[in-house]
Amino acid sequence: MNRVCSPYFDPDFDSLAERINGPKCRITIDNESLENCTIVKIDSVNKQGLLLEVVQVLTDMNLIILKGYISSDAGWFMDVFHVKDELGNKVTDQRVINYIQQAIGANREGIHKSKSESRNFLKCESPPEPRAIEMTGRDRPGLFSEISAALADLHCNVVEAHAWSHNARLACVVYISEESTDTPIDHDRLLAIEDHLTTVLRATTARSTNEESGNQQEVKTAYGLNPEGEGTVTDVERRLHQLMLSVRDFESPNSKPINSPRMGSPRCEINDKEEKMLSVCIENCDEKGYSIVSIQCKDRRRLMFDTVCTLTDMQYVIFHASVDSRGGCAFQEYFIRHVDGYAMSTESEKERVVKCLEAAIERRACEGIRLELCANNRVGLLSDITRVLRENGLAVVRADVATEGGKARHTFYIRDISGNDIDMKFVKSMKTEMGEIDVAVNNETTTTTTATGSMTRVSSFRSFGDLMKSQFEKLSHNFVAI
């Protein structure tokens, strides 16, 4: 009998690299080392965009990032974050901890699925997803109300909506379904809806407006919010940043809307104190080939997500970073290169990055009246609410609309169109017209506090750049040029 030989495969061979080098991703949640916050440590094999994914996971759980230290040179990614929950406490909910570990854990192939599941975290299963429509264009007072009215006239049910207005530009993502059946809208009707909404957006576009401005008025369906077709779910807020960037909201508009002096400039959306606090500067570190981006501004939630998102979408890779917040001020420092491996080489490139980062910070920094409403959901509710706001001379700067279980929860940031103080009588008129509706009003301009002389304490912030510059010779053997 002939002996038949076959190759032998050791079943432990596949895990050999992990046993030698450690797991591809290690997440540690530490509630013992610090008294007032939780430490999240991530050690992982690096990949493009991983920092944004990690920050997004923390942001999805409404965690506040107090400090962060990031290093991702030589193919390895090391992060340390000091975080609190939205109530200012340590992160002790085991479900939140499990979600963080699962979302940024070793099974990174499932990270986008985990993100999509975060909408249903601690919630019941939702019906089939409605269609999403993206809108961009020049903003004008009452435009969001006109969009809402148009959707109501087209017999569309608004399931969810998010809108940002900045520097006379508007970006909006609206999830809609059929009014009668609450089912997804078919393709042919979507095309008709897009055409009608495009007409609404372009209603006041002047003939003298150049072709580039005209092309900014755009309405299109976003299947899964995935314009690139890569099969992943893009976060809505990241998509809003991308839409704003596409209409160049970092540039001053050619013409300001009539009777809207406060909406024509990005600086008008923040008060004078905050304008003085906002500083973005870029310098090159020729020794290691990095561009160092330094940001100082008023601290707020989701700030790190906004800046990291903008740098990533502008095709820059973050190799090292340090973030800190104290006394109501935030300090961020990023060591970056373009995806081509080079630092910024021209002043025009640096100026563009500075403007884009300033715009990303200012998009959410709108102060004024925060209006929260809760009511029984019905078709046309959003249209009725925004109509009352418009009739009272109020412009919507930012909007977040959600529906769940027969209830509608709307959050608006509003301003008086003429720039005057808002007469709170509109709340009474809204309750009269809407019937049973719960309204909560928060004046952001009076509740916001800033530390006196906080920006003069920059020298006390231990800059990651200063640390690296002073230690470059000592650390040079640890950094590999890419």
DRENLUMDREN-281507 format. One line per 8 residues: for each residue x, y, z of C-alpha. Coordinates in nm, 3 decimals, always signed. Example, Ala and Ser with C-alpha at 12.3 -4.5 7.8 and 13.67 -1.06 7.14 Angstrom:
BEGIN
+1.230,-0.450,+0.780  +1.367,-0.106,+0.714
//
This chain:
BEGIN
+0.000,+0.000,+0.000  +0.134,+0.340,-0.096  +0.170,+0.586,+0.185  -0.004,+0.916,+0.116  +0.148,+1.225,+0.277  -0.032,+1.554,+0.329  +0.090,+1.882,+0.476  +0.026,+1.942,+0.842
-0.123,+2.272,+0.955  -0.077,+2.359,+1.317  -0.416,+2.485,+1.448  -0.233,+2.735,+1.668  -0.049,+2.894,+1.373  -0.322,+3.147,+1.298  -0.293,+3.289,+1.649  +0.087,+3.285,+1.653
+0.125,+3.655,+1.565  -0.122,+3.751,+1.837  +0.056,+3.534,+2.094  +0.390,+3.696,+2.002  +0.281,+4.059,+1.960  -0.032,+4.066,+2.170  -0.394,+4.114,+2.051  -0.466,+4.344,+1.758
-0.677,+4.564,+1.980  -0.681,+4.598,+2.357  -0.933,+4.821,+2.536  -0.907,+4.899,+2.906  -1.177,+5.079,+3.105  -1.027,+5.207,+3.431  -1.251,+5.349,+3.706  -0.997,+5.312,+3.986
-0.699,+5.532,+3.898  -0.876,+5.871,+3.904  -1.139,+5.990,+4.146  -1.359,+6.199,+3.919  -1.343,+6.039,+3.572  -1.300,+5.716,+3.380  -0.986,+5.634,+3.183  -1.033,+5.463,+2.847
-0.714,+5.315,+2.700  -0.691,+5.173,+2.349  -0.391,+4.988,+2.205  -0.444,+4.870,+1.851  -0.293,+4.808,+1.511  -0.330,+5.140,+1.334  -0.539,+5.213,+1.026  -0.652,+5.526,+0.845
-0.947,+5.691,+1.022  -0.927,+5.479,+1.338  -0.903,+5.783,+1.567  -1.226,+5.923,+1.423  -1.400,+5.588,+1.476  -1.288,+5.577,+1.839  -1.394,+5.936,+1.907  -1.727,+5.866,+1.735
-1.793,+5.567,+1.961  -1.732,+5.778,+2.271  -1.947,+6.056,+2.126  -2.230,+5.815,+2.042  -2.252,+5.731,+2.412  -2.273,+6.104,+2.500  -1.944,+6.086,+2.689  -1.756,+6.407,+2.765
-1.386,+6.392,+2.674  -1.188,+6.587,+2.934  -0.838,+6.491,+2.821  -0.683,+6.278,+2.553  -0.339,+6.167,+2.444  -0.299,+5.999,+2.107  +0.002,+5.846,+1.934  -0.022,+5.640,+1.617
+0.323,+5.632,+1.464  +0.504,+5.319,+1.339  +0.182,+5.130,+1.262  +0.052,+5.117,+1.619  -0.231,+5.319,+1.769  -0.224,+5.418,+2.138  -0.496,+5.633,+2.296  -0.575,+5.747,+2.648
-0.900,+5.936,+2.714  -1.035,+6.082,+3.038  -1.414,+6.077,+3.009  -1.735,+6.139,+3.204  -2.095,+6.064,+3.124  -2.339,+6.340,+3.034  -2.426,+6.388,+3.403  -2.061,+6.442,+3.496
-2.012,+6.102,+3.660  -1.781,+5.811,+3.594  -1.884,+5.559,+3.331  -2.016,+5.270,+3.541  -2.306,+5.140,+3.330  -2.187,+4.796,+3.220  -2.394,+4.817,+2.900  -2.207,+5.133,+2.796
-1.873,+4.973,+2.882  -1.961,+4.660,+2.683  -2.067,+4.870,+2.386  -1.739,+5.065,+2.387  -1.535,+4.745,+2.402  -1.742,+4.580,+2.130  -1.745,+4.881,+1.896  -1.370,+4.945,+1.903
-1.263,+4.594,+1.996  -1.065,+4.332,+1.813  -1.350,+4.251,+1.573  -1.313,+4.578,+1.385  -1.487,+4.437,+1.080  -1.812,+4.484,+1.267  -1.750,+4.837,+1.384  -1.988,+5.001,+1.134
-2.259,+4.755,+1.225  -2.207,+4.848,+1.587  -2.245,+5.214,+1.499  -2.573,+5.154,+1.326  -2.692,+4.954,+1.625  -2.611,+5.244,+1.859  -2.933,+5.417,+1.748  -3.123,+5.127,+1.905
-2.905,+5.111,+2.218  -3.140,+5.073,+2.513  -3.434,+5.108,+2.269  -3.684,+4.881,+2.102  -3.647,+4.758,+1.748  -3.740,+5.017,+1.488  -3.940,+4.971,+1.167  -3.768,+4.961,+0.824
-3.547,+5.264,+0.775  -3.709,+5.557,+0.588  -3.548,+5.731,+0.295  -3.292,+6.000,+0.366  -3.278,+6.318,+0.158  -2.981,+6.556,+0.171  -3.018,+6.926,+0.097  -2.754,+7.195,+0.065
-2.776,+7.554,-0.047  -2.777,+7.918,+0.047  -2.971,+7.985,+0.363  -3.232,+8.255,+0.409  -3.472,+8.338,+0.694  -3.756,+8.086,+0.703  -3.598,+7.836,+0.460  -3.620,+7.542,+0.700
-3.988,+7.626,+0.753  -4.044,+7.631,+0.376  -3.878,+7.290,+0.344  -4.099,+7.149,+0.621  -4.411,+7.293,+0.457  -4.312,+7.150,+0.118  -4.271,+6.802,+0.265  -4.612,+6.829,+0.433
-4.772,+6.938,+0.103  -4.610,+6.637,-0.065  -4.773,+6.408,+0.194  -4.440,+6.304,+0.345  -4.404,+6.203,+0.707  -4.086,+6.347,+0.864  -3.942,+6.069,+1.078  -3.616,+6.243,+1.165
-3.441,+6.562,+1.056  -3.116,+6.743,+1.122  -3.028,+7.088,+0.989  -2.731,+7.320,+1.033  -2.712,+7.681,+0.923  -2.378,+7.860,+0.917  -2.241,+8.154,+0.726  -2.557,+8.183,+0.512
-2.534,+7.818,+0.406  -2.772,+7.537,+0.495  -2.712,+7.163,+0.520  -3.004,+6.938,+0.601  -3.067,+6.564,+0.623  -3.431,+6.454,+0.644  -3.566,+6.102,+0.682  -3.911,+6.071,+0.526
-4.173,+5.804,+0.473  -4.516,+5.780,+0.314  -4.779,+5.979,+0.502  -5.056,+5.717,+0.482  -4.861,+5.393,+0.530  -4.541,+5.512,+0.702  -4.343,+5.296,+0.458  -4.036,+5.386,+0.249
-4.108,+5.605,-0.053  -4.055,+5.452,-0.397  -3.787,+5.575,-0.635  -4.009,+5.760,-0.884  -4.183,+5.960,-0.612  -3.847,+6.040,-0.457  -3.738,+6.201,-0.783  -4.049,+6.420,-0.784
-3.986,+6.519,-0.422  -3.625,+6.607,-0.503  -3.734,+6.829,-0.793  -3.987,+7.013,-0.576  -3.739,+7.068,-0.292  -3.478,+7.193,-0.539  -3.728,+7.455,-0.655  -3.779,+7.562,-0.293
-3.405,+7.594,-0.233  -3.350,+7.796,-0.550  -3.652,+8.021,-0.503  -3.448,+8.333,-0.427  -3.128,+8.256,-0.620  -3.046,+8.575,-0.808  -2.978,+8.558,-1.181  -2.649,+8.731,-1.127
-2.531,+8.459,-0.894  -2.240,+8.279,-1.052  -2.259,+7.916,-1.162  -2.065,+7.789,-0.862  -2.318,+7.936,-0.619  -2.603,+7.797,-0.823  -2.454,+7.450,-0.807  -2.455,+7.470,-0.427
-2.835,+7.433,-0.432  -2.863,+7.055,-0.431  -3.114,+6.792,-0.323  -3.042,+6.421,-0.349  -3.138,+6.092,-0.194  -2.880,+5.935,+0.036  -2.929,+5.561,+0.056  -2.797,+5.465,+0.398
-2.622,+5.803,+0.404  -2.355,+5.646,+0.189  -2.277,+5.860,-0.115  -1.949,+5.679,-0.181  -2.119,+5.341,-0.218  -1.877,+5.161,+0.013  -2.144,+4.978,+0.208  -2.087,+5.160,+0.535
-2.317,+5.379,+0.739  -2.189,+5.735,+0.766  -2.280,+5.917,+1.084  -2.539,+6.191,+1.024  -2.336,+6.460,+1.198  -2.026,+6.371,+1.001  -2.236,+6.391,+0.685  -2.356,+6.738,+0.786
-1.992,+6.845,+0.825  -1.918,+6.706,+0.478  -2.219,+6.883,+0.328  -2.120,+7.214,+0.487  -1.767,+7.170,+0.357  -1.903,+7.099,+0.008  -2.087,+7.435,+0.000  -1.775,+7.611,+0.135
-1.934,+7.754,+0.446  -1.583,+7.849,+0.561  -1.596,+8.137,+0.311  -1.793,+8.458,+0.355  -2.102,+8.472,+0.134  -2.099,+8.704,-0.166  -2.426,+8.859,-0.059  -2.596,+8.861,+0.280
-2.962,+8.771,+0.315  -3.190,+9.072,+0.336  -3.302,+9.164,+0.688  -3.066,+8.904,+0.834  -2.756,+9.089,+0.946  -2.670,+8.833,+1.213  -2.670,+8.532,+0.984  -2.430,+8.658,+0.720
-2.104,+8.591,+0.899  -1.977,+8.292,+1.095  -1.866,+8.524,+1.372  -2.225,+8.641,+1.417  -2.324,+8.301,+1.551  -2.098,+8.339,+1.853  -2.060,+8.631,+2.089  -1.758,+8.861,+2.117
-1.607,+8.676,+2.413  -1.617,+8.346,+2.229  -1.472,+8.504,+1.915  -1.170,+8.617,+2.115  -1.132,+8.268,+2.258  -1.125,+8.095,+1.919  -0.774,+8.056,+1.784  -0.641,+7.813,+1.525
-0.278,+7.825,+1.416  -0.053,+7.594,+1.214  +0.323,+7.562,+1.211  +0.552,+7.302,+1.059  +0.793,+7.076,+1.245  +1.054,+7.029,+0.976  +1.259,+6.789,+1.186  +0.993,+6.518,+1.172
+0.786,+6.638,+0.880  +0.468,+6.719,+1.071  +0.229,+7.012,+1.053  +0.126,+7.108,+1.407  -0.233,+7.233,+1.438  -0.306,+7.416,+1.764  -0.665,+7.500,+1.861  -0.785,+7.707,+2.155
-1.152,+7.780,+2.199  -1.448,+7.763,+2.432  -1.506,+7.406,+2.547  -1.825,+7.222,+2.455  -1.948,+6.873,+2.393  -1.854,+6.696,+2.070  -1.574,+6.944,+2.004  -1.307,+6.679,+1.948
-1.535,+6.488,+1.711  -1.589,+6.804,+1.504  -1.217,+6.883,+1.468  -1.102,+6.524,+1.409  -1.386,+6.473,+1.160  -1.285,+6.783,+0.963  -0.916,+6.692,+0.947  -1.000,+6.336,+0.840
-1.243,+6.448,+0.569  -0.981,+6.691,+0.440  -0.751,+6.390,+0.389  -0.511,+6.453,+0.674  -0.370,+6.178,+0.895  -0.334,+6.247,+1.269  -0.019,+6.086,+1.407  -0.007,+6.243,+1.753
-0.250,+6.458,+1.946  -0.318,+6.606,+2.287  -0.649,+6.754,+2.405  -0.734,+6.916,+2.735  -1.019,+7.120,+2.880  -1.016,+7.342,+3.186  -1.213,+7.638,+3.312  -1.450,+7.629,+3.017
-1.164,+7.639,+2.763  -1.042,+7.365,+2.531  -0.686,+7.317,+2.408  -0.615,+7.078,+2.121  -0.296,+6.999,+1.936  -0.264,+6.770,+1.635  +0.050,+6.646,+1.456  -0.066,+6.575,+1.104
+0.043,+6.499,+0.749  -0.157,+6.482,+0.431  -0.242,+6.131,+0.311  +0.037,+6.170,+0.055  +0.281,+6.169,+0.348  +0.382,+6.535,+0.337  +0.325,+6.827,+0.574  +0.155,+7.146,+0.457
+0.388,+7.326,+0.222  +0.208,+7.648,+0.130  +0.049,+7.931,+0.322  -0.271,+7.898,+0.116  -0.310,+7.537,+0.228  -0.259,+7.634,+0.591  -0.511,+7.919,+0.557  -0.772,+7.685,+0.411
-0.728,+7.431,+0.694  -0.754,+7.710,+0.954  -1.077,+7.839,+0.799  -1.228,+7.492,+0.775  -1.149,+7.413,+1.140  -1.291,+7.746,+1.253  -1.608,+7.675,+1.058  -1.635,+7.323,+1.205
-1.610,+7.467,+1.557  -1.855,+7.750,+1.491  -2.126,+7.534,+1.331  -2.234,+7.411,+1.673  -2.132,+7.717,+1.873  -2.452,+7.909,+1.796  -2.574,+8.088,+2.104  -2.924,+8.213,+2.152
-3.245,+8.038,+2.248  -3.253,+7.659,+2.269  -3.610,+7.544,+2.230  -3.710,+7.187,+2.320  -4.057,+7.063,+2.234  -4.234,+6.735,+2.298  -4.576,+6.653,+2.154  -4.784,+6.370,+2.016
-4.654,+6.305,+1.669  -4.870,+6.374,+1.366  -4.819,+6.451,+1.001  -4.742,+6.820,+0.949  -4.634,+6.885,+1.309  -4.287,+7.005,+1.208  -4.437,+7.233,+0.943  -4.676,+7.387,+1.195
-4.403,+7.447,+1.455  -4.158,+7.606,+1.213  -4.438,+7.821,+1.067  -4.512,+7.964,+1.413  -4.141,+8.038,+1.459  -4.123,+8.211,+1.120  -4.436,+8.417,+1.185  -4.278,+8.538,+1.509
-3.969,+8.659,+1.321  -3.745,+8.374,+1.438  -3.486,+8.194,+1.226  -3.379,+7.835,+1.291  -2.999,+7.812,+1.317  -2.988,+7.444,+1.404  -3.254,+7.174,+1.431  -3.273,+6.814,+1.553
-3.604,+6.637,+1.505  -3.681,+6.283,+1.618  -3.993,+6.069,+1.648  -4.037,+5.758,+1.856  -4.335,+5.564,+1.985  -4.595,+5.821,+1.878  -4.399,+6.108,+2.034  -4.208,+6.384,+1.857
-3.910,+6.553,+2.020  -3.783,+6.866,+1.851  -3.480,+7.074,+1.948  -3.425,+7.411,+1.780  -3.162,+7.681,+1.819  -3.334,+8.002,+1.717  -3.251,+8.369,+1.665  -3.448,+8.681,+1.600
-3.415,+8.764,+1.229  -3.359,+9.134,+1.297  -3.102,+9.068,+1.569  -3.322,+9.187,+1.856  -3.388,+9.002,+2.180  -3.647,+8.729,+2.143  -3.991,+8.803,+2.283  -4.083,+8.494,+2.481
-4.453,+8.550,+2.411  -4.410,+8.325,+2.109  -4.403,+8.027,+2.349  -4.758,+8.113,+2.461  -4.875,+8.155,+2.103  -4.717,+7.822,+2.011  -4.900,+7.641,+2.292  -5.224,+7.807,+2.180
-5.187,+7.692,+1.821  -5.032,+7.351,+1.882  -5.259,+7.238,+2.166  -5.096,+6.996,+2.408  -4.724,+7.051,+2.370  -4.444,+7.060,+2.627  -4.199,+7.345,+2.573  -3.865,+7.398,+2.748
-3.664,+7.714,+2.679  -3.297,+7.764,+2.757  -3.123,+8.094,+2.685  -2.772,+7.986,+2.592  -2.637,+8.340,+2.609  -2.722,+8.371,+2.979  -2.628,+8.022,+3.087  -2.290,+8.019,+2.917
-2.002,+8.101,+3.148  -1.644,+8.178,+3.058  -1.343,+8.192,+3.282  -1.188,+8.536,+3.317  -0.848,+8.549,+3.161  -0.866,+8.184,+3.066  -0.678,+8.235,+2.743  -0.389,+8.394,+2.929
-0.330,+8.062,+3.099  -0.224,+7.888,+2.781  +0.130,+7.865,+2.908  +0.014,+7.642,+3.192  -0.121,+7.388,+2.941  +0.140,+7.123,+2.887  +0.156,+7.126,+2.510  +0.216,+6.790,+2.350
+0.415,+6.977,+2.089  +0.644,+7.135,+2.350  +0.687,+6.795,+2.510  +0.777,+6.632,+2.180  +1.010,+6.911,+2.072  +1.204,+6.891,+2.396  +1.225,+6.511,+2.375  +1.279,+6.456,+2.003
+1.639,+6.343,+2.034  +1.547,+6.106,+2.314  +1.241,+5.968,+2.134  +1.369,+5.969,+1.779  +1.441,+5.596,+1.777  +1.073,+5.530,+1.853  +0.938,+5.724,+1.555  +0.948,+5.582,+1.208
+0.919,+5.820,+0.915  +0.621,+5.741,+0.696
//
